[in-house]
């Protein structure tokens, strides 16, 4: 039942995110945190974002500005590596506090 509810909410988050141009992690982070705990949030959200962005790449392939992508890619890759390393080193209690503060501070 837990996986089914996560799949349903993920589908609707993906649908809203596709129509609005982003934002699905903001809907999924509290749900994943309450179901699986703070340690599961980064990998679940990362996999979901990877699949969602792969879908958008396929859908909007002919509109991609490849010159801009080449400028963005090195920083994006470095940031992803730094973020992955940070999530492996941070204590779970601090991660949960960080996620909570982030969700309270951002304007939705």
N, CA, C and O atoms as a DFTB+ gen file, in Angstrom:
432 C
 N C O
     1  1       0.821      -1.198       0.000
     2  2       0.000       0.000       0.000
     3  2       0.870       1.269       0.000
     4  3       0.510       2.276      -0.610
     5  1       2.009       1.207       0.687
     6  2       2.898       2.360       0.751
     7  2       3.456       2.685      -0.632
     8  3       3.483       3.846      -1.037
     9  1       3.894       1.672      -1.342
    10  2       4.450       1.896      -2.682
    11  2       3.363       2.396      -3.629
    12  3       3.631       3.247      -4.477
    13  1       2.150       1.884      -3.499
    14  2       1.042       2.321      -4.346
    15  2       0.733       3.799      -4.102
    16  3       0.566       4.562      -5.054
    17  1       0.657       4.207      -2.829
    18  2       0.362       5.615      -2.541
    19  2       1.498       6.524      -3.012
    20  3       1.252       7.622      -3.512
    21  1       2.739       6.067      -2.854
    22  2       3.875       6.851      -3.350
    23  2       3.833       6.970      -4.875
    24  3       4.147       8.027      -5.422
    25  1       3.449       5.900      -5.554
    26  2       3.354       5.933      -7.016
    27  2       2.253       6.884      -7.481
    28  3       2.442       7.625      -8.445
    29  1       1.118       6.868      -6.810
    30  2       0.006       7.749      -7.193
    31  2       0.394       9.217      -6.985
    32  3       0.197      10.047      -7.872
    33  1       0.942       9.528      -5.817
    34  2       1.340      10.913      -5.546
    35  2       2.463      11.342      -6.492
    36  3       2.489      12.487      -6.943
    37  1       3.378      10.439      -6.791
    38  2       4.471      10.764      -7.725
    39  2       3.938      11.064      -9.110
    40  3       4.413      11.983      -9.777
    41  1       2.956      10.296      -9.544
    42  2       2.374      10.541     -10.872
    43  2       1.743      11.928     -10.928
    44  3       1.967      12.670     -11.884
    45  1       0.958      12.283      -9.915
    46  2       0.317      13.595      -9.938
    47  2       1.340      14.720      -9.778
    48  3       1.169      15.791     -10.361
    49  1       2.400      14.496      -9.000
    50  2       3.467      15.488      -8.885
    51  2       4.165      15.662     -10.221
    52  3       4.487      16.781     -10.620
    53  1       4.402      14.540     -10.922
    54  2       5.029      14.612     -12.245
    55  2       4.130      15.375     -13.219
    56  3       4.612      16.210     -13.985
    57  1       2.823      15.089     -13.193
    58  2       1.895      15.751     -14.100
    59  2       1.865      17.260     -13.857
    60  3       1.949      18.047     -14.800
    61  1       1.748      17.656     -12.605
    62  2       1.738      19.085     -12.280
    63  2       3.074      19.722     -12.629
    64  3       3.123      20.838     -13.145
    65  1       4.153      19.008     -12.345
    66  2       5.482      19.519     -12.650
    67  2       5.692      19.702     -14.142
    68  3       6.291      20.690     -14.566
    69  1       5.209      18.765     -14.939
    70  2       5.344      18.877     -16.390
    71  2       4.539      20.060     -16.917
    72  3       5.018      20.794     -17.781
    73  1       3.340      20.252     -16.416
    74  2       2.513      21.365     -16.873
    75  2       3.039      22.718     -16.384
    76  3       2.941      23.718     -17.094
    77  1       3.599      22.743     -15.162
    78  2       4.061      24.006     -14.583
    79  2       5.520      24.300     -14.877
    80  3       5.968      25.430     -14.685
    81  1       6.277      23.306     -15.341
    82  2       7.687      23.520     -15.650
    83  2       8.625      23.180     -14.515
    84  3       9.782      23.600     -14.540
    85  1       8.179      22.444     -13.529
    86  2       9.049      22.019     -12.426
    87  2       8.315      22.047     -11.101
    88  3       7.157      22.455     -11.021
    89  1       9.009      21.607     -10.065
    90  2       8.449      21.684      -8.717
    91  2       8.020      20.376      -8.099
    92  3       7.549      20.369      -6.962
    93  1       8.163      19.262      -8.805
    94  2       7.700      17.986      -8.241
    95  2       8.434      17.584      -6.966
    96  3       7.809      16.985      -6.090
    97  1       9.726      17.877      -6.812
    98  2      10.375      17.499      -5.547
    99  2       9.756      18.176      -4.331
   100  3       9.726      17.593      -3.248
   101  1       9.265      19.394      -4.496
   102  2       8.680      20.102      -3.370
   103  2       7.407      19.420      -2.881
   104  3       7.049      19.539      -1.709
   105  1       6.726      18.708      -3.769
   106  2       5.540      17.963      -3.368
   107  2       5.902      16.593      -2.819
   108  3       5.191      16.058      -1.968
   109  1       6.999      16.022      -3.295
   110  2       7.357      14.660      -2.903
   111  2       8.238      14.569      -1.664
   112  3       8.197      13.553      -0.970
   113  1       9.022      15.576      -1.366
   114  2       9.940      15.512      -0.225
   115  2       9.207      15.235       1.088
   116  3       9.630      14.346       1.826
   117  1       8.133      15.949       1.415
   118  2       7.450      15.637       2.680
   119  2       6.863      14.226       2.710
   120  3       6.888      13.569       3.751
   121  1       6.341      13.760       1.590
   122  2       5.749      12.422       1.547
   123  2       6.814      11.345       1.712
   124  3       6.640      10.422       2.508
   125  1       7.907      11.450       0.977
   126  2       8.981      10.458       1.074
   127  2       9.581      10.484       2.478
   128  3       9.908       9.435       3.032
   129  1       9.726      11.667       3.049
   130  2      10.271      11.793       4.396
   131  2       9.365      11.112       5.422
   132  3       9.858      10.453       6.337
   133  1       8.057      11.262       5.278
   134  2       7.149      10.650       6.251
   135  2       7.023       9.144       6.057
   136  3       6.803       8.419       7.027
   137  1       7.158       8.659       4.823
   138  2       7.015       7.223       4.561
   139  2       8.315       6.469       4.812
   140  3       8.311       5.444       5.494
   141  1       9.416       6.958       4.274
   142  2      10.678       6.228       4.304
   143  2      11.719       6.805       5.254
   144  3      12.674       6.109       5.599
   145  1      11.569       8.041       5.682
   146  2      12.559       8.672       6.542
   147  2      13.473       9.589       5.747
   148  3      13.496       9.571       4.517
   149  1      14.224      10.391       6.491
   150  2      15.055      11.419       5.860
   151  2      16.173      10.836       5.015
   152  3      16.576      11.448       4.025
   153  1      16.682       9.672       5.380
   154  2      17.790       9.082       4.623
   155  2      17.371       8.651       3.226
   156  3      18.222       8.537       2.344
   157  1      16.094       8.412       3.002
   158  2      15.619       7.962       1.692
   159  2      15.275       9.115       0.752
   160  3      15.104       8.903      -0.448
   161  1      15.175      10.315       1.280
   162  2      14.751      11.447       0.452
   163  2      15.704      11.714      -0.716
   164  3      15.237      11.772      -1.853
   165  1      17.010      11.878      -0.498
   166  2      17.883      12.204      -1.643
   167  2      17.888      11.153      -2.750
   168  3      17.760      11.529      -3.916
   169  1      18.029       9.846      -2.454
   170  2      18.042       8.903      -3.571
   171  2      16.702       8.794      -4.295
   172  3      16.669       8.679      -5.520
   173  1      15.607       8.829      -3.554
   174  2      14.287       8.710      -4.196
   175  2      14.014       9.919      -5.078
   176  3      13.577       9.763      -6.218
   177  1      14.263      11.111      -4.573
   178  2      14.024      12.324      -5.354
   179  2      14.970      12.386      -6.553
   180  3      14.565      12.811      -7.635
   181  1      16.222      11.969      -6.373
   182  2      17.185      11.993      -7.476
   183  2      16.763      11.059      -8.602
   184  3      16.816      11.431      -9.774
   185  1      16.346       9.857      -8.253
   186  2      15.894       8.907      -9.283
   187  2      14.651       9.429      -9.985
   188  3      14.528       9.332     -11.206
   189  1      13.729       9.984      -9.202
   190  2      12.521      10.551      -9.813
   191  2      12.821      11.713     -10.732
   192  3      12.242      11.818     -11.813
   193  1      13.723      12.591     -10.313
   194  2      14.093      13.728     -11.159
   195  2      14.823      13.269     -12.416
   196  3      14.622      13.827     -13.495
   197  1      15.671      12.253     -12.275
   198  2      16.394      11.737     -13.440
   199  2      15.408      11.197     -14.480
   200  3      15.543      11.486     -15.668
   201  1      14.434      10.428     -14.046
   202  2      13.454       9.878     -14.981
   203  2      12.567      10.972     -15.570
   204  3      12.257      10.951     -16.761
   205  1      12.160      11.927     -14.737
   206  2      11.333      13.023     -15.235
   207  2      12.067      13.904     -16.227
   208  3      11.495      14.322     -17.234
   209  1      13.332      14.188     -15.949
   210  2      14.109      15.020     -16.868
   211  2      14.442      14.276     -18.153
   212  3      14.510      14.888     -19.219
   213  1      14.650      12.966     -18.069
   214  2      14.872      12.182     -19.286
   215  2      13.630      12.244     -20.177
   216  3      13.740      12.304     -21.401
   217  1      12.465      12.230     -19.565
   218  2      11.219      12.355     -20.330
   219  2      11.148      13.706     -21.030
   220  3      10.766      13.787     -22.197
   221  1      11.515      14.759     -20.320
   222  2      11.467      16.101     -20.921
   223  2      12.490      16.252     -22.037
   224  3      12.226      16.935     -23.027
   225  1      13.658      15.622     -21.893
   226  2      14.664      15.675     -22.955
   227  2      14.106      15.057     -24.230
   228  3      14.244      15.623     -25.315
   229  1      13.479      13.902     -24.096
   230  2      12.891      13.250     -25.261
   231  2      11.765      14.058     -25.879
   232  3      11.616      14.109     -27.100
   233  1      10.980      14.683     -25.029
   234  2       9.826      15.443     -25.504
   235  2      10.227      16.744     -26.200
   236  3       9.608      17.131     -27.191
   237  1      11.248      17.417     -25.692
   238  2      11.644      18.724     -26.226
   239  2      13.018      18.698     -26.887
   240  3      13.720      19.709     -26.880
   241  1      13.411      17.568     -27.454
   242  2      14.738      17.380     -28.027
   243  2      15.099      18.461     -29.043
   244  3      16.213      18.985     -29.003
   245  1      14.214      18.798     -29.924
   246  2      14.556      19.741     -30.999
   247  2      14.643      21.187     -30.515
   248  3      15.107      22.052     -31.257
   249  1      14.206      21.465     -29.286
   250  2      14.264      22.827     -28.763
   251  2      15.445      23.058     -27.815
   252  3      15.571      24.141     -27.244
   253  1      16.310      22.052     -27.640
   254  2      17.442      22.176     -26.729
   255  2      18.523      23.052     -27.359
   256  3      18.915      22.837     -28.506
   257  1      18.994      24.025     -26.612
   258  2      20.103      24.880     -27.044
   259  2      21.392      24.197     -26.596
   260  3      21.773      24.306     -25.430
   261  1      22.073      23.490     -27.513
   262  2      23.225      22.672     -27.158
   263  2      24.425      23.506     -26.749
   264  3      25.236      23.053     -25.941
   265  1      24.560      24.709     -27.282
   266  2      25.671      25.579     -26.884
   267  2      25.522      25.979     -25.415
   268  3      26.497      25.964     -24.664
   269  1      24.330      26.329     -25.016
   270  2      24.053      26.660     -23.620
   271  2      24.239      25.426     -22.729
   272  3      24.754      25.539     -21.616
   273  1      23.826      24.265     -23.207
   274  2      23.979      23.024     -22.448
   275  2      25.447      22.718     -22.189
   276  3      25.803      22.275     -21.097
   277  1      26.304      22.948     -23.179
   278  2      27.732      22.710     -22.996
   279  2      28.349      23.659     -21.961
   280  3      29.297      23.285     -21.271
   281  1      27.824      24.867     -21.849
   282  2      28.302      25.798     -20.825
   283  2      27.815      25.377     -19.441
   284  3      28.535      25.542     -18.457
   285  1      26.623      24.846     -19.358
   286  2      26.024      24.485     -18.074
   287  2      26.539      23.151     -17.534
   288  3      26.660      22.987     -16.320
   289  1      26.837      22.220     -18.394
   290  2      27.155      20.843     -18.000
   291  2      28.301      20.711     -16.992
   292  3      28.132      19.986     -16.012
   293  1      29.447      21.361     -17.167
   294  2      30.532      21.168     -16.177
   295  2      30.124      21.568     -14.753
   296  3      30.401      20.838     -13.801
   297  1      29.480      22.703     -14.611
   298  2      29.031      23.135     -13.283
   299  2      27.945      22.240     -12.721
   300  3      27.924      21.962     -11.522
   301  1      27.044      21.787     -13.578
   302  2      25.988      20.887     -13.138
   303  2      26.528      19.550     -12.672
   304  3      26.075      19.011     -11.662
   305  1      27.492      19.015     -13.398
   306  2      28.103      17.736     -13.020
   307  2      28.880      17.883     -11.719
   308  3      28.783      17.033     -10.834
   309  1      29.652      18.963     -11.601
   310  2      30.407      19.201     -10.376
   311  2      29.468      19.390      -9.178
   312  3      29.720      18.859      -8.096
   313  1      28.415      20.130      -9.373
   314  2      27.439      20.328      -8.296
   315  2      26.751      19.033      -7.890
   316  3      26.508      18.803      -6.705
   317  1      26.436      18.191      -8.862
   318  2      25.821      16.903      -8.547
   319  2      26.771      16.015      -7.757
   320  3      26.357      15.339      -6.815
   321  1      28.041      16.018      -8.138
   322  2      29.028      15.214      -7.409
   323  2      29.216      15.740      -5.983
   324  3      29.303      14.956      -5.039
   325  1      29.278      17.054      -5.829
   326  2      29.426      17.654      -4.512
   327  2      28.196      17.365      -3.641
   328  3      28.330      17.060      -2.456
   329  1      27.028      17.459      -4.220
   330  2      25.797      17.154      -3.480
   331  2      25.718      15.697      -3.061
   332  3      25.315      15.396      -1.938
   333  1      26.096      14.793      -3.949
   334  2      26.089      13.371      -3.610
   335  2      27.070      13.073      -2.486
   336  3      26.759      12.307      -1.574
   337  1      28.245      13.674      -2.547
   338  2      29.236      13.470      -1.484
   339  2      28.727      14.037      -0.160
   340  3      28.897      13.415       0.888
   341  1      28.105      15.212      -0.205
   342  2      27.583      15.837       1.009
   343  2      26.521      14.960       1.651
   344  3      26.516      14.792       2.870
   345  1      25.622      14.398       0.852
   346  2      24.565      13.555       1.408
   347  2      25.103      12.251       1.988
   348  3      24.462      11.658       2.855
   349  1      26.266      11.794       1.527
   350  2      26.841      10.590       2.125
   351  2      27.553      10.904       3.432
   352  3      27.775      10.002       4.240
   353  1      27.916      12.162       3.656
   354  2      28.680      12.534       4.844
   355  2      27.839      13.163       5.955
   356  3      28.267      13.183       7.109
   357  1      26.665      13.672       5.634
   358  2      25.858      14.401       6.619
   359  2      25.123      13.411       7.534
   360  3      24.716      12.334       7.099
   361  1      24.966      13.785       8.773
   362  2      24.235      12.962       9.742
   363  2      22.737      13.054       9.436
   364  3      22.250      14.114       9.042
   365  1      22.019      11.969       9.614
   366  2      20.600      11.907       9.220
   367  2      19.760      12.934       9.973
   368  3      18.857      13.530       9.386
   369  1      20.033      13.152      11.246
   370  2      19.262      14.147      12.001
   371  2      19.458      15.544      11.439
   372  3      18.505      16.320      11.362
   373  1      20.681      15.873      11.047
   374  2      20.947      17.175      10.437
   375  2      20.288      17.292       9.073
   376  3      19.822      18.364       8.688
   377  1      20.252      16.183       8.348
   378  2      19.604      16.191       7.041
   379  2      18.115      16.482       7.180
   380  3      17.559      17.266       6.411
   381  1      17.475      15.855       8.153
   382  2      16.051      16.092       8.365
   383  2      15.806      17.546       8.769
   384  3      14.844      18.162       8.310
   385  1      16.665      18.094       9.621
   386  2      16.545      19.494      10.010
   387  2      16.766      20.410       8.810
   388  3      16.043      21.391       8.637
   389  1      17.764      20.094       7.981
   390  2      18.050      20.890       6.789
   391  2      16.873      20.877       5.812
   392  3      16.517      21.915       5.253
   393  1      16.278      19.715       5.608
   394  2      15.112      19.618       4.723
   395  2      13.951      20.431       5.281
   396  3      13.266      21.128       4.532
   397  1      13.722      20.348       6.589
   398  2      12.638      21.108       7.216
   399  2      12.830      22.610       7.075
   400  3      11.894      23.332       6.732
   401  1      14.044      23.078       7.340
   402  2      14.327      24.522       7.213
   403  2      14.171      24.966       5.770
   404  3      13.618      26.032       5.501
   405  1      14.661      24.143       4.828
   406  2      14.534      24.488       3.410
   407  2      13.069      24.619       3.000
   408  3      12.707      25.560       2.294
   409  1      12.229      23.688       3.433
   410  2      10.824      23.734       3.062
   411  2      10.089      24.916       3.704
   412  3       9.134      25.437       3.127
   413  1      10.526      25.335       4.882
   414  2       9.896      26.486       5.534
   415  2      10.355      27.786       4.893
   416  3       9.567      28.724       4.777
   417  1      11.603      27.860       4.479
   418  2      12.169      29.113       3.972
   419  2      11.751      29.421       2.539
   420  3      11.520      30.582       2.203
   421  1      11.651      28.391       1.679
   422  2      11.359      28.666       0.260
   423  2       9.934      29.173       0.082
   424  3       9.023      28.704       0.764
   425  1       9.735      30.098      -0.802
   426  2       8.365      30.568      -1.084
   427  2       7.690      29.636      -2.091
   428  3       8.193      29.420      -3.193
   429  1       6.579      29.108      -1.702
   430  2       5.831      28.210      -2.621
   431  2       4.582      28.909      -3.080
   432  3       3.807      28.345      -3.853
